[in-house]
Amino acid sequence: MNEHEQLTQLCLKLGADRVQAERMAAQLVKRTDQLVAERGISRMDAMGYLLQLVTKGRNGETPAGFEGQPSLFDKK
């Protein structure tokens, strides 16, 4: 099973339908590559960070570093 298939399976287990899961998996790979290029971190660290965000978000938790950040919906 390749990386995309593994990520798709994870997203399915988190409650996404097949189309959503495949799209989410593709976006995770894309964003991982962006983080590697932008921040100079390892691919494993970048993917781990994103998977933590996904799972915490799915569980309704606020990941460390996101506390106190203004919402996109807050009036300025």
N, CA, C, O and CB atoms as a CASP TS submission, in Angstrom:
PFRMAT TS
TARGET T0000
AUTHOR 0000-0000-0000
METHOD Language model
MODEL 1
PARENT N/A
ATOM      1  N   MET     1       0.859  -1.172   0.000  1.00  0.00           N
ATOM      2  CA  MET     1       0.000   0.000   0.000  1.00  0.00           C
ATOM      3  C   MET     1       0.910   1.241   0.000  1.00  0.00           C
ATOM      4  O   MET     1       1.807   1.362   0.834  1.00  0.00           O
ATOM      5  CB  MET     1      -0.980  -0.005   1.243  1.00  0.00           C
ATOM      6  N   ASN     2       0.668   2.149  -0.937  1.00  0.00           N
ATOM      7  CA  ASN     2       1.500   3.356  -1.018  1.00  0.00           C
ATOM      8  C   ASN     2       0.994   4.433  -0.053  1.00  0.00           C
ATOM      9  O   ASN     2      -0.030   4.268   0.610  1.00  0.00           O
ATOM     10  CB  ASN     2       1.515   3.904  -2.465  1.00  0.00           C
ATOM     11  N   GLU     3       1.742   5.540   0.007  1.00  0.00           N
ATOM     12  CA  GLU     3       1.427   6.613   0.945  1.00  0.00           C
ATOM     13  C   GLU     3       0.020   7.174   0.735  1.00  0.00           C
ATOM     14  O   GLU     3      -0.722   7.375   1.697  1.00  0.00           O
ATOM     15  CB  GLU     3       2.446   7.726   0.815  1.00  0.00           C
ATOM     16  N   HIS     4      -0.340   7.424  -0.512  1.00  0.00           N
ATOM     17  CA  HIS     4      -1.663   7.985  -0.801  1.00  0.00           C
ATOM     18  C   HIS     4      -2.767   7.042  -0.326  1.00  0.00           C
ATOM     19  O   HIS     4      -3.755   7.482   0.262  1.00  0.00           O
ATOM     20  CB  HIS     4      -1.814   8.260  -2.311  1.00  0.00           C
ATOM     21  N   GLU     5      -2.598   5.762  -0.578  1.00  0.00           N
ATOM     22  CA  GLU     5      -3.597   4.777  -0.152  1.00  0.00           C
ATOM     23  C   GLU     5      -3.698   4.707   1.371  1.00  0.00           C
ATOM     24  O   GLU     5      -4.792   4.583   1.920  1.00  0.00           O
ATOM     25  CB  GLU     5      -3.254   3.393  -0.716  1.00  0.00           C
ATOM     26  N   GLN     6      -2.555   4.788   2.049  1.00  0.00           N
ATOM     27  CA  GLN     6      -2.559   4.765   3.508  1.00  0.00           C
ATOM     28  C   GLN     6      -3.269   5.990   4.073  1.00  0.00           C
ATOM     29  O   GLN     6      -4.059   5.881   5.011  1.00  0.00           O
ATOM     30  CB  GLN     6      -1.129   4.691   4.043  1.00  0.00           C
ATOM     31  N   LEU     7      -2.984   7.151   3.501  1.00  0.00           N
ATOM     32  CA  LEU     7      -3.630   8.374   3.965  1.00  0.00           C
ATOM     33  C   LEU     7      -5.127   8.352   3.668  1.00  0.00           C
ATOM     34  O   LEU     7      -5.932   8.820   4.473  1.00  0.00           O
ATOM     35  CB  LEU     7      -2.982   9.598   3.314  1.00  0.00           C
ATOM     36  N   THR     8      -5.492   7.812   2.522  1.00  0.00           N
ATOM     37  CA  THR     8      -6.907   7.685   2.170  1.00  0.00           C
ATOM     38  C   THR     8      -7.619   6.799   3.194  1.00  0.00           C
ATOM     39  O   THR     8      -8.713   7.130   3.650  1.00  0.00           O
ATOM     40  CB  THR     8      -7.068   7.102   0.737  1.00  0.00           C
ATOM     41  N   GLN     9      -7.002   5.683   3.551  1.00  0.00           N
ATOM     42  CA  GLN     9      -7.594   4.786   4.547  1.00  0.00           C
ATOM     43  C   GLN     9      -7.755   5.477   5.892  1.00  0.00           C
ATOM     44  O   GLN     9      -8.775   5.312   6.561  1.00  0.00           O
ATOM     45  CB  GLN     9      -6.739   3.533   4.707  1.00  0.00           C
ATOM     46  N   LEU    10      -6.750   6.250   6.289  1.00  0.00           N
ATOM     47  CA  LEU    10      -6.839   6.995   7.544  1.00  0.00           C
ATOM     48  C   LEU    10      -8.012   7.976   7.513  1.00  0.00           C
ATOM     49  O   LEU    10      -8.791   8.055   8.463  1.00  0.00           O
ATOM     50  CB  LEU    10      -5.524   7.747   7.815  1.00  0.00           C
ATOM     51  N   CYS    11      -8.129   8.716   6.418  1.00  0.00           N
ATOM     52  CA  CYS    11      -9.216   9.698   6.300  1.00  0.00           C
ATOM     53  C   CYS    11     -10.579   9.017   6.300  1.00  0.00           C
ATOM     54  O   CYS    11     -11.540   9.555   6.851  1.00  0.00           O
ATOM     55  CB  CYS    11      -9.049  10.529   5.022  1.00  0.00           C
ATOM     56  N   LEU    12     -10.672   7.849   5.691  1.00  0.00           N
ATOM     57  CA  LEU    12     -11.918   7.087   5.725  1.00  0.00           C
ATOM     58  C   LEU    12     -12.261   6.703   7.166  1.00  0.00           C
ATOM     59  O   LEU    12     -13.417   6.797   7.580  1.00  0.00           O
ATOM     60  CB  LEU    12     -11.809   5.822   4.838  1.00  0.00           C
ATOM     61  N   LYS    13     -11.258   6.272   7.922  1.00  0.00           N
ATOM     62  CA  LYS    13     -11.485   5.890   9.320  1.00  0.00           C
ATOM     63  C   LYS    13     -11.889   7.084  10.170  1.00  0.00           C
ATOM     64  O   LYS    13     -12.569   6.928  11.185  1.00  0.00           O
ATOM     65  CB  LYS    13     -10.233   5.245   9.903  1.00  0.00           C
ATOM     66  N   LEU    14     -11.471   8.281   9.756  1.00  0.00           N
ATOM     67  CA  LEU    14     -11.833   9.487  10.492  1.00  0.00           C
ATOM     68  C   LEU    14     -13.220  10.009  10.109  1.00  0.00           C
ATOM     69  O   LEU    14     -13.700  10.989  10.680  1.00  0.00           O
ATOM     70  CB  LEU    14     -10.796  10.566  10.251  1.00  0.00           C
ATOM     71  N   GLY    15     -13.865   9.343   9.134  1.00  0.00           N
ATOM     72  CA  GLY    15     -15.249   9.682   8.820  1.00  0.00           C
ATOM     73  C   GLY    15     -15.505  10.305   7.460  1.00  0.00           C
ATOM     74  O   GLY    15     -16.649  10.623   7.137  1.00  0.00           O
ATOM     75  N   ALA    16     -14.471  10.487   6.661  1.00  0.00           N
ATOM     76  CA  ALA    16     -14.668  11.059   5.326  1.00  0.00           C
ATOM     77  C   ALA    16     -15.236  10.004   4.378  1.00  0.00           C
ATOM     78  O   ALA    16     -14.991   8.810   4.551  1.00  0.00           O
ATOM     79  CB  ALA    16     -13.335  11.622   4.770  1.00  0.00           C
ATOM     80  N   ASP    17     -15.997  10.452   3.374  1.00  0.00           N
ATOM     81  CA  ASP    17     -16.415   9.504   2.345  1.00  0.00           C
ATOM     82  C   ASP    17     -15.236   9.298   1.385  1.00  0.00           C
ATOM     83  O   ASP    17     -14.219   9.982   1.504  1.00  0.00           O
ATOM     84  CB  ASP    17     -17.698  10.017   1.577  1.00  0.00           C
ATOM     85  N   ARG    18     -15.363   8.379   0.453  1.00  0.00           N
ATOM     86  CA  ARG    18     -14.247   8.002  -0.425  1.00  0.00           C
ATOM     87  C   ARG    18     -13.672   9.204  -1.187  1.00  0.00           C
ATOM     88  O   ARG    18     -12.455   9.386  -1.218  1.00  0.00           O
ATOM     89  CB  ARG    18     -14.707   6.937  -1.419  1.00  0.00           C
ATOM     90  N   VAL    19     -14.522  10.010  -1.791  1.00  0.00           N
ATOM     91  CA  VAL    19     -14.051  11.161  -2.575  1.00  0.00           C
ATOM     92  C   VAL    19     -13.332  12.157  -1.675  1.00  0.00           C
ATOM     93  O   VAL    19     -12.254  12.643  -2.017  1.00  0.00           O
ATOM     94  CB  VAL    19     -15.232  11.851  -3.299  1.00  0.00           C
ATOM     95  N   GLN    20     -13.925  12.460  -0.531  1.00  0.00           N
ATOM     96  CA  GLN    20     -13.295  13.384   0.418  1.00  0.00           C
ATOM     97  C   GLN    20     -11.958  12.838   0.900  1.00  0.00           C
ATOM     98  O   GLN    20     -10.973  13.573   0.975  1.00  0.00           O
ATOM     99  CB  GLN    20     -14.222  13.641   1.616  1.00  0.00           C
ATOM    100  N   ALA    21     -11.925  11.549   1.227  1.00  0.00           N
ATOM    101  CA  ALA    21     -10.711  10.923   1.755  1.00  0.00           C
ATOM    102  C   ALA    21      -9.576  10.991   0.738  1.00  0.00           C
ATOM    103  O   ALA    21      -8.433  11.270   1.103  1.00  0.00           O
ATOM    104  CB  ALA    21     -10.985   9.463   2.144  1.00  0.00           C
ATOM    105  N   GLU    22      -9.876  10.741  -0.517  1.00  0.00           N
ATOM    106  CA  GLU    22      -8.839  10.798  -1.546  1.00  0.00           C
ATOM    107  C   GLU    22      -8.350  12.229  -1.747  1.00  0.00           C
ATOM    108  O   GLU    22      -7.155  12.458  -1.937  1.00  0.00           O
ATOM    109  CB  GLU    22      -9.366  10.228  -2.870  1.00  0.00           C
ATOM    110  N   ARG    23      -9.256  13.174  -1.707  1.00  0.00           N
ATOM    111  CA  ARG    23      -8.875  14.585  -1.844  1.00  0.00           C
ATOM    112  C   ARG    23      -8.042  15.033  -0.644  1.00  0.00           C
ATOM    113  O   ARG    23      -7.038  15.729  -0.800  1.00  0.00           O
ATOM    114  CB  ARG    23     -10.131  15.477  -1.985  1.00  0.00           C
ATOM    115  N   MET    24      -8.467  14.628   0.550  1.00  0.00           N
ATOM    116  CA  MET    24      -7.715  14.980   1.757  1.00  0.00           C
ATOM    117  C   MET    24      -6.310  14.380   1.724  1.00  0.00           C
ATOM    118  O   MET    24      -5.342  15.045   2.091  1.00  0.00           O
ATOM    119  CB  MET    24      -8.462  14.503   3.010  1.00  0.00           C
ATOM    120  N   ALA    25      -6.200  13.136   1.288  1.00  0.00           N
ATOM    121  CA  ALA    25      -4.894  12.481   1.205  1.00  0.00           C
ATOM    122  C   ALA    25      -3.979  13.235   0.242  1.00  0.00           C
ATOM    123  O   ALA    25      -2.802  13.443   0.536  1.00  0.00           O
ATOM    124  CB  ALA    25      -5.050  11.013   0.755  1.00  0.00           C
ATOM    125  N   ALA    26      -4.514  13.640  -0.895  1.00  0.00           N
ATOM    126  CA  ALA    26      -3.710  14.387  -1.869  1.00  0.00           C
ATOM    127  C   ALA    26      -3.265  15.728  -1.287  1.00  0.00           C
ATOM    128  O   ALA    26      -2.130  16.153  -1.499  1.00  0.00           O
ATOM    129  CB  ALA    26      -4.508  14.611  -3.172  1.00  0.00           C
ATOM    130  N   GLN    27      -4.152  16.389  -0.560  1.00  0.00           N
ATOM    131  CA  GLN    27      -3.811  17.676   0.038  1.00  0.00           C
ATOM    132  C   GLN    27      -2.780  17.522   1.155  1.00  0.00           C
ATOM    133  O   GLN    27      -1.911  18.379   1.314  1.00  0.00           O
ATOM    134  CB  GLN    27      -5.066  18.354   0.578  1.00  0.00           C
ATOM    135  N   LEU    28      -2.866  16.452   1.920  1.00  0.00           N
ATOM    136  CA  LEU    28      -1.870  16.194   2.957  1.00  0.00           C
ATOM    137  C   LEU    28      -0.479  16.013   2.349  1.00  0.00           C
ATOM    138  O   LEU    28       0.504  16.548   2.862  1.00  0.00           O
ATOM    139  CB  LEU    28      -2.257  14.952   3.771  1.00  0.00           C
ATOM    140  N   VAL    29      -0.405  15.263   1.262  1.00  0.00           N
ATOM    141  CA  VAL    29       0.885  15.060   0.590  1.00  0.00           C
ATOM    142  C   VAL    29       1.409  16.382   0.046  1.00  0.00           C
ATOM    143  O   VAL    29       2.588  16.701   0.204  1.00  0.00           O
ATOM    144  CB  VAL    29       0.751  14.026  -0.554  1.00  0.00           C
ATOM    145  N   LYS    30       0.541  17.143  -0.590  1.00  0.00           N
ATOM    146  CA  LYS    30       0.938  18.429  -1.156  1.00  0.00           C
ATOM    147  C   LYS    30       1.433  19.377  -0.074  1.00  0.00           C
ATOM    148  O   LYS    30       2.480  20.007  -0.231  1.00  0.00           O
ATOM    149  CB  LYS    30      -0.227  19.061  -1.910  1.00  0.00           C
ATOM    150  N   ARG    31       0.682  19.485   1.034  1.00  0.00           N
ATOM    151  CA  ARG    31       1.070  20.404   2.106  1.00  0.00           C
ATOM    152  C   ARG    31       2.335  19.926   2.808  1.00  0.00           C
ATOM    153  O   ARG    31       3.152  20.740   3.238  1.00  0.00           O
ATOM    154  CB  ARG    31      -0.067  20.553   3.120  1.00  0.00           C
ATOM    155  N   THR    32       2.501  18.616   2.926  1.00  0.00           N
ATOM    156  CA  THR    32       3.735  18.077   3.502  1.00  0.00           C
ATOM    157  C   THR    32       4.935  18.537   2.701  1.00  0.00           C
ATOM    158  O   THR    32       5.924  19.004   3.265  1.00  0.00           O
ATOM    159  CB  THR    32       3.690  16.543   3.554  1.00  0.00           C
ATOM    160  N   ASP    33       4.848  18.407   1.386  1.00  0.00           N
ATOM    161  CA  ASP    33       5.955  18.829   0.523  1.00  0.00           C
ATOM    162  C   ASP    33       6.211  20.334   0.644  1.00  0.00           C
ATOM    163  O   ASP    33       7.357  20.780   0.597  1.00  0.00           O
ATOM    164  CB  ASP    33       5.660  18.461  -0.940  1.00  0.00           C
ATOM    165  N   GLN    34       5.139  21.109   0.798  1.00  0.00           N
ATOM    166  CA  GLN    34       5.302  22.557   0.972  1.00  0.00           C
ATOM    167  C   GLN    34       6.029  22.870   2.278  1.00  0.00           C
ATOM    168  O   GLN    34       6.930  23.708   2.301  1.00  0.00           O
ATOM    169  CB  GLN    34       3.931  23.259   0.949  1.00  0.00           C
ATOM    170  N   LEU    35       5.646  22.207   3.354  1.00  0.00           N
ATOM    171  CA  LEU    35       6.293  22.446   4.644  1.00  0.00           C
ATOM    172  C   LEU    35       7.773  22.066   4.613  1.00  0.00           C
ATOM    173  O   LEU    35       8.611  22.759   5.191  1.00  0.00           O
ATOM    174  CB  LEU    35       5.580  21.663   5.743  1.00  0.00           C
ATOM    175  N   VAL    36       8.082  20.984   3.951  1.00  0.00           N
ATOM    176  CA  VAL    36       9.484  20.564   3.820  1.00  0.00           C
ATOM    177  C   VAL    36      10.286  21.653   3.119  1.00  0.00           C
ATOM    178  O   VAL    36      11.379  22.006   3.561  1.00  0.00           O
ATOM    179  CB  VAL    36       9.591  19.224   3.037  1.00  0.00           C
ATOM    180  N   ALA    37       9.743  22.185   2.026  1.00  0.00           N
ATOM    181  CA  ALA    37      10.441  23.220   1.268  1.00  0.00           C
ATOM    182  C   ALA    37      10.515  24.544   2.026  1.00  0.00           C
ATOM    183  O   ALA    37      11.554  25.204   2.024  1.00  0.00           O
ATOM    184  CB  ALA    37       9.756  23.434  -0.067  1.00  0.00           C
ATOM    185  N   GLU    38       9.419  24.932   2.671  1.00  0.00           N
ATOM    186  CA  GLU    38       9.350  26.224   3.356  1.00  0.00           C
ATOM    187  C   GLU    38      10.158  26.263   4.646  1.00  0.00           C
ATOM    188  O   GLU    38      10.834  27.251   4.934  1.00  0.00           O
ATOM    189  CB  GLU    38       7.920  26.564   3.657  1.00  0.00           C
ATOM    190  N   ARG    39      10.084  25.188   5.417  1.00  0.00           N
ATOM    191  CA  ARG    39      10.664  25.211   6.764  1.00  0.00           C
ATOM    192  C   ARG    39      11.936  24.397   6.894  1.00  0.00           C
ATOM    193  O   ARG    39      12.617  24.462   7.918  1.00  0.00           O
ATOM    194  CB  ARG    39       9.665  24.711   7.750  1.00  0.00           C
ATOM    195  N   GLY    40      12.257  23.638   5.870  1.00  0.00           N
ATOM    196  CA  GLY    40      13.473  22.838   5.914  1.00  0.00           C
ATOM    197  C   GLY    40      13.428  21.716   6.944  1.00  0.00           C
ATOM    198  O   GLY    40      14.461  21.326   7.489  1.00  0.00           O
ATOM    199  N   ILE    41      12.228  21.197   7.209  1.00  0.00           N
ATOM    200  CA  ILE    41      12.091  20.087   8.157  1.00  0.00           C
ATOM    201  C   ILE    41      11.994  18.783   7.379  1.00  0.00           C
ATOM    202  O   ILE    41      11.793  18.784   6.164  1.00  0.00           O
ATOM    203  CB  ILE    41      10.842  20.278   9.075  1.00  0.00           C
ATOM    204  N   SER    42      12.138  17.682   8.088  1.00  0.00           N
ATOM    205  CA  SER    42      12.062  16.389   7.411  1.00  0.00           C
ATOM    206  C   SER    42      10.629  16.112   6.961  1.00  0.00           C
ATOM    207  O   SER    42       9.670  16.655   7.509  1.00  0.00           O
ATOM    208  CB  SER    42      12.564  15.260   8.337  1.00  0.00           C
ATOM    209  N   ARG    43      10.514  15.270   5.969  1.00  0.00           N
ATOM    210  CA  ARG    43       9.186  14.898   5.466  1.00  0.00           C
ATOM    211  C   ARG    43       8.385  14.186   6.559  1.00  0.00           C
ATOM    212  O   ARG    43       7.176  14.382   6.680  1.00  0.00           O
ATOM    213  CB  ARG    43       9.310  13.990   4.212  1.00  0.00           C
ATOM    214  N   MET    44       9.058  13.372   7.340  1.00  0.00           N
ATOM    215  CA  MET    44       8.385  12.647   8.415  1.00  0.00           C
ATOM    216  C   MET    44       7.847  13.619   9.468  1.00  0.00           C
ATOM    217  O   MET    44       6.726  13.455   9.950  1.00  0.00           O
ATOM    218  CB  MET    44       9.346  11.633   9.065  1.00  0.00           C
ATOM    219  N   ASP    45       8.643  14.628   9.823  1.00  0.00           N
ATOM    220  CA  ASP    45       8.176  15.621  10.796  1.00  0.00           C
ATOM    221  C   ASP    45       7.010  16.429  10.245  1.00  0.00           C
ATOM    222  O   ASP    45       6.053  16.711  10.967  1.00  0.00           O
ATOM    223  CB  ASP    45       9.319  16.560  11.191  1.00  0.00           C
ATOM    224  N   ALA    46       7.083  16.800   8.977  1.00  0.00           N
ATOM    225  CA  ALA    46       6.009  17.585   8.362  1.00  0.00           C
ATOM    226  C   ALA    46       4.713  16.779   8.313  1.00  0.00           C
ATOM    227  O   ALA    46       3.647  17.291   8.656  1.00  0.00           O
ATOM    228  CB  ALA    46       6.411  18.032   6.942  1.00  0.00           C
ATOM    229  N   MET    47       4.804  15.527   7.889  1.00  0.00           N
ATOM    230  CA  MET    47       3.600  14.691   7.808  1.00  0.00           C
ATOM    231  C   MET    47       3.049  14.428   9.200  1.00  0.00           C
ATOM    232  O   MET    47       1.834  14.449   9.397  1.00  0.00           O
ATOM    233  CB  MET    47       3.906  13.356   7.094  1.00  0.00           C
ATOM    234  N   GLY    48       3.921  14.181  10.164  1.00  0.00           N
ATOM    235  CA  GLY    48       3.481  13.953  11.538  1.00  0.00           C
ATOM    236  C   GLY    48       2.726  15.149  12.087  1.00  0.00           C
ATOM    237  O   GLY    48       1.691  14.997  12.737  1.00  0.00           O
ATOM    238  N   TYR    49       3.245  16.333  11.824  1.00  0.00           N
ATOM    239  CA  TYR    49       2.602  17.569  12.264  1.00  0.00           C
ATOM    240  C   TYR    49       1.198  17.694  11.663  1.00  0.00           C
ATOM    241  O   TYR    49       0.238  18.001  12.370  1.00  0.00           O
ATOM    242  CB  TYR    49       3.460  18.788  11.873  1.00  0.00           C
ATOM    243  N   LEU    50       1.090  17.455  10.365  1.00  0.00           N
ATOM    244  CA  LEU    50      -0.210  17.578   9.704  1.00  0.00           C
ATOM    245  C   LEU    50      -1.196  16.518  10.172  1.00  0.00           C
ATOM    246  O   LEU    50      -2.380  16.804  10.347  1.00  0.00           O
ATOM    247  CB  LEU    50      -0.041  17.487   8.201  1.00  0.00           C
ATOM    248  N   LEU    51      -0.718  15.305  10.374  1.00  0.00           N
ATOM    249  CA  LEU    51      -1.613  14.251  10.857  1.00  0.00           C
ATOM    250  C   LEU    51      -2.095  14.551  12.269  1.00  0.00           C
ATOM    251  O   LEU    51      -3.230  14.232  12.624  1.00  0.00           O
ATOM    252  CB  LEU    51      -0.909  12.889  10.820  1.00  0.00           C
ATOM    253  N   GLN    52      -1.243  15.158  13.063  1.00  0.00           N
ATOM    254  CA  GLN    52      -1.658  15.566  14.406  1.00  0.00           C
ATOM    255  C   GLN    52      -2.763  16.630  14.317  1.00  0.00           C
ATOM    256  O   GLN    52      -3.742  16.580  15.061  1.00  0.00           O
ATOM    257  CB  GLN    52      -0.442  16.108  15.212  1.00  0.00           C
ATOM    258  N   LEU    53      -2.595  17.591  13.401  1.00  0.00           N
ATOM    259  CA  LEU    53      -3.622  18.610  13.216  1.00  0.00           C
ATOM    260  C   LEU    53      -4.949  17.990  12.787  1.00  0.00           C
ATOM    261  O   LEU    53      -6.008  18.357  13.297  1.00  0.00           O
ATOM    262  CB  LEU    53      -3.167  19.639  12.184  1.00  0.00           C
ATOM    263  N   VAL    54      -4.885  17.059  11.860  1.00  0.00           N
ATOM    264  CA  VAL    54      -6.099  16.409  11.355  1.00  0.00           C
ATOM    265  C   VAL    54      -6.803  15.642  12.466  1.00  0.00           C
ATOM    266  O   VAL    54      -8.014  15.775  12.641  1.00  0.00           O
ATOM    267  CB  VAL    54      -5.761  15.462  10.191  1.00  0.00           C
ATOM    268  N   THR    55      -6.055  14.843  13.213  1.00  0.00           N
ATOM    269  CA  THR    55      -6.698  14.020  14.234  1.00  0.00           C
ATOM    270  C   THR    55      -7.208  14.867  15.397  1.00  0.00           C
ATOM    271  O   THR    55      -8.288  14.598  15.924  1.00  0.00           O
ATOM    272  CB  THR    55      -5.725  12.961  14.747  1.00  0.00           C
ATOM    273  N   LYS    56      -6.458  15.875  15.803  1.00  0.00           N
ATOM    274  CA  LYS    56      -6.944  16.746  16.881  1.00  0.00           C
ATOM    275  C   LYS    56      -8.178  17.521  16.418  1.00  0.00           C
ATOM    276  O   LYS    56      -9.145  17.658  17.168  1.00  0.00           O
ATOM    277  CB  LYS    56      -5.831  17.728  17.336  1.00  0.00           C
ATOM    278  N   GLY    57      -8.145  18.020  15.198  1.00  0.00           N
ATOM    279  CA  GLY    57      -9.300  18.734  14.668  1.00  0.00           C
ATOM    280  C   GLY    57     -10.524  17.844  14.596  1.00  0.00           C
ATOM    281  O   GLY    57     -11.630  18.280  14.915  1.00  0.00           O
ATOM    282  N   ARG    58     -10.340  16.612  14.185  1.00  0.00           N
ATOM    283  CA  ARG    58     -11.443  15.655  14.093  1.00  0.00           C
ATOM    284  C   ARG    58     -12.053  15.387  15.463  1.00  0.00           C
ATOM    285  O   ARG    58     -13.253  15.146  15.594  1.00  0.00           O
ATOM    286  CB  ARG    58     -10.960  14.342  13.468  1.00  0.00           C
ATOM    287  N   ASN    59     -11.184  15.435  16.495  1.00  0.00           N
ATOM    288  CA  ASN    59     -11.647  15.177  17.861  1.00  0.00           C
ATOM    289  C   ASN    59     -12.113  16.440  18.576  1.00  0.00           C
ATOM    290  O   ASN    59     -12.459  16.398  19.756  1.00  0.00           O
ATOM    291  CB  ASN    59     -10.544  14.526  18.660  1.00  0.00           C
ATOM    292  N   GLY    60     -12.121  17.564  17.857  1.00  0.00           N
ATOM    293  CA  GLY    60     -12.588  18.814  18.438  1.00  0.00           C
ATOM    294  C   GLY    60     -11.593  19.461  19.388  1.00  0.00           C
ATOM    295  O   GLY    60     -11.966  20.311  20.196  1.00  0.00           O
ATOM    296  N   GLU    61     -10.325  19.062  19.298  1.00  0.00           N
ATOM    297  CA  GLU    61      -9.292  19.611  20.161  1.00  0.00           C
ATOM    298  C   GLU    61      -8.565  20.748  19.451  1.00  0.00           C
ATOM    299  O   GLU    61      -8.489  20.779  18.223  1.00  0.00           O
ATOM    300  CB  GLU    61      -8.299  18.515  20.582  1.00  0.00           C
ATOM    301  N   THR    62      -8.035  21.675  20.232  1.00  0.00           N
ATOM    302  CA  THR    62      -7.244  22.762  19.679  1.00  0.00           C
ATOM    303  C   THR    62      -5.779  22.384  19.789  1.00  0.00           C
ATOM    304  O   THR    62      -5.272  22.200  20.895  1.00  0.00           O
ATOM    305  CB  THR    62      -7.534  24.105  20.407  1.00  0.00           C
ATOM    306  N   PRO    63      -5.087  22.263  18.660  1.00  0.00           N
ATOM    307  CA  PRO    63      -3.661  21.902  18.703  1.00  0.00           C
ATOM    308  C   PRO    63      -2.838  23.000  19.364  1.00  0.00           C
ATOM    309  O   PRO    63      -3.198  24.175  19.305  1.00  0.00           O
ATOM    310  CB  PRO    63      -3.130  21.632  17.285  1.00  0.00           C
ATOM    311  N   ALA    64      -1.741  22.613  19.987  1.00  0.00           N
ATOM    312  CA  ALA    64      -0.836  23.576  20.618  1.00  0.00           C
ATOM    313  C   ALA    64      -0.398  24.597  19.582  1.00  0.00           C
ATOM    314  O   ALA    64      -0.069  24.248  18.449  1.00  0.00           O
ATOM    315  CB  ALA    64       0.397  22.863  21.244  1.00  0.00           C
ATOM    316  N   GLY    65      -0.398  25.854  19.981  1.00  0.00           N
ATOM    317  CA  GLY    65      -0.001  26.922  19.073  1.00  0.00           C
ATOM    318  C   GLY    65      -1.169  27.600  18.384  1.00  0.00           C
ATOM    319  O   GLY    65      -0.994  28.636  17.743  1.00  0.00           O
ATOM    320  N   PHE    66      -2.350  27.034  18.507  1.00  0.00           N
ATOM    321  CA  PHE    66      -3.523  27.610  17.862  1.00  0.00           C
ATOM    322  C   PHE    66      -4.400  28.382  18.836  1.00  0.00           C
ATOM    323  O   PHE    66      -5.352  29.046  18.427  1.00  0.00           O
ATOM    324  CB  PHE    66      -4.333  26.523  17.202  1.00  0.00           C
ATOM    325  N   GLU    67      -4.080  28.296  20.133  1.00  0.00           N
ATOM    326  CA  GLU    67      -4.874  28.986  21.125  1.00  0.00           C
ATOM    327  C   GLU    67      -4.764  30.494  20.932  1.00  0.00           C
ATOM    328  O   GLU    67      -3.681  31.019  20.673  1.00  0.00           O
ATOM    329  CB  GLU    67      -4.434  28.588  22.534  1.00  0.00           C
ATOM    330  N   GLY    68      -5.876  31.170  21.058  1.00  0.00           N
ATOM    331  CA  GLY    68      -5.863  32.624  21.008  1.00  0.00           C
ATOM    332  C   GLY    68      -5.721  33.218  19.619  1.00  0.00           C
ATOM    333  O   GLY    68      -5.631  34.438  19.481  1.00  0.00           O
ATOM    334  N   GLN    69      -5.700  32.408  18.612  1.00  0.00           N
ATOM    335  CA  GLN    69      -5.606  32.927  17.254  1.00  0.00           C
ATOM    336  C   GLN    69      -6.970  33.431  16.822  1.00  0.00           C
ATOM    337  O   GLN    69      -7.981  32.778  17.084  1.00  0.00           O
ATOM    338  CB  GLN    69      -5.085  31.845  16.276  1.00  0.00           C
ATOM    339  N   PRO    70      -7.018  34.599  16.155  1.00  0.00           N
ATOM    340  CA  PRO    70      -8.312  35.110  15.708  1.00  0.00           C
ATOM    341  C   PRO    70      -8.930  34.179  14.659  1.00  0.00           C
ATOM    342  O   PRO    70      -8.232  33.611  13.819  1.00  0.00           O
ATOM    343  CB  PRO    70      -8.157  36.534  15.135  1.00  0.00           C
ATOM    344  N   SER    71     -10.209  34.046  14.731  1.00  0.00           N
ATOM    345  CA  SER    71     -10.949  33.250  13.765  1.00  0.00           C
ATOM    346  C   SER    71     -11.113  34.031  12.461  1.00  0.00           C
ATOM    347  O   SER    71     -11.100  35.262  12.454  1.00  0.00           O
ATOM    348  CB  SER    71     -12.324  32.846  14.333  1.00  0.00           C
ATOM    349  N   LEU    72     -11.263  33.312  11.386  1.00  0.00           N
ATOM    350  CA  LEU    72     -11.536  33.952  10.103  1.00  0.00           C
ATOM    351  C   LEU    72     -12.872  34.706  10.148  1.00  0.00           C
ATOM    352  O   LEU    72     -13.117  35.600   9.338  1.00  0.00           O
ATOM    353  CB  LEU    72     -11.549  32.901   8.972  1.00  0.00           C
ATOM    354  N   PHE    73     -13.728  34.333  11.102  1.00  0.00           N
ATOM    355  CA  PHE    73     -15.037  34.929  11.183  1.00  0.00           C
ATOM    356  C   PHE    73     -15.131  36.075  12.181  1.00  0.00           C
ATOM    357  O   PHE    73     -16.173  36.719  12.294  1.00  0.00           O
ATOM    358  CB  PHE    73     -16.022  33.891  11.531  1.00  0.00           C
ATOM    359  N   ASP    74     -14.036  36.332  12.911  1.00  0.00           N
ATOM    360  CA  ASP    74     -14.027  37.464  13.842  1.00  0.00           C
ATOM    361  C   ASP    74     -14.064  38.773  13.069  1.00  0.00           C
ATOM    362  O   ASP    74     -13.370  38.940  12.066  1.00  0.00           O
ATOM    363  CB  ASP    74     -12.781  37.415  14.757  1.00  0.00           C
ATOM    364  N   LYS    75     -14.878  39.691  13.549  1.00  0.00           N
ATOM    365  CA  LYS    75     -14.948  41.005  12.899  1.00  0.00           C
ATOM    366  C   LYS    75     -13.718  41.812  13.285  1.00  0.00           C
ATOM    367  O   LYS    75     -13.252  41.755  14.422  1.00  0.00           O
ATOM    368  CB  LYS    75     -16.253  41.765  13.295  1.00  0.00           C
ATOM    369  N   LYS    76     -13.215  42.545  12.345  1.00  0.00           N
ATOM    370  CA  LYS    76     -12.028  43.368  12.579  1.00  0.00           C
ATOM    371  C   LYS    76     -12.396  44.795  12.803  1.00  0.00           C
ATOM    372  O   LYS    76     -11.520  45.632  13.016  1.00  0.00           O
ATOM    373  CB  LYS    76     -11.067  43.268  11.428  1.00  0.00           C
TER
END
